[in-house]
């Protein structure tokens, strides 16, 4: 039934003058579609909090203890919320 309506609309040319026709689709993927969303959010929180892998932190010379505490608190909150949905 829905396919028939779409076919009829196409035959009438209702899909010919749509905005963006011929343009690439916008990039709406802000994370790796092959990784799970929870891992993405955890990495995003870590990155926004200034956390980086140890070798980068050592290279920058910024391994502040307060920053690490903030990150751990955020991770605990995220883990608690994640467990709520299980």
C-alpha positions in Angstrom: 0.0 0.0 0.0 2.7 2.5 1.0 4.8 1.4 -2.0 1.9 2.1 -4.3 1.5 5.6 -2.9 5.2 6.3 -3.4 5.1 4.9 -6.9 2.1 7.1 -7.8 3.9 10.2 -6.3 7.0 9.4 -8.3 4.9 9.1 -11.5 3.4 12.5 -10.8 6.9 14.0 -10.4 6.4 15.0 -6.7 10.0 14.0 -5.9 11.6 16.0 -8.7 12.1 19.4 -7.1 13.1 18.5 -3.5 15.6 20.8 -1.8 19.1 19.4 -1.9 18.5 17.3 -5.0 21.8 16.2 -6.5 23.8 17.3 -3.4 25.6 14.9 -1.1 23.9 13.9 2.1 25.0 15.9 5.2 27.4 14.1 7.5 25.4 13.4 10.6 27.6 10.7 12.0 29.7 12.3 14.8 30.9 8.9 16.0 32.2 5.7 14.6 29.1 3.7 13.5 31.0 0.5 14.2 31.5 1.2 17.9 28.8 1.2 20.5 27.2 4.5 21.6 28.2 4.1 25.3 31.9 3.9 24.4 31.6 6.9 22.2 30.0 8.9 25.0 32.6 7.9 27.5 35.4 8.9 25.1 33.7 12.2 24.4 33.4 13.0 28.1 37.0 12.1 28.6 38.2 14.2 25.7 36.0 17.2 26.7 37.4 16.9 30.2 40.9 17.2 29.0 41.9 13.6 29.4 44.1 12.0 26.9 46.2 8.8 26.7 49.1 8.8 29.1 51.7 9.3 26.4 50.0 12.4 25.2 49.6 13.7 28.8 53.3 13.2 29.4 54.2 14.9 26.2 52.1 17.9 27.1 53.3 17.9 30.6 49.7 18.3 32.0 48.6 15.4 34.2 46.9 17.4 36.8 45.3 15.3 39.6 42.2 17.6 39.8 41.5 17.0 36.2 41.7 13.3 36.6 39.4 13.4 39.6 36.8 15.3 37.5 37.1 12.7 34.8 36.6 9.9 37.2 33.5 11.5 38.7 32.0 12.0 35.2 32.7 8.3 34.3 31.1 7.1 37.5 28.0 9.2 36.7 27.9 7.9 33.2 28.3 4.3 34.4 25.6 4.7 37.0 23.2 6.1 34.3 24.2 3.3 31.9 23.4 0.6 34.5 20.0 2.2 35.1 19.0 1.3 31.5 20.2 -2.3 31.7 
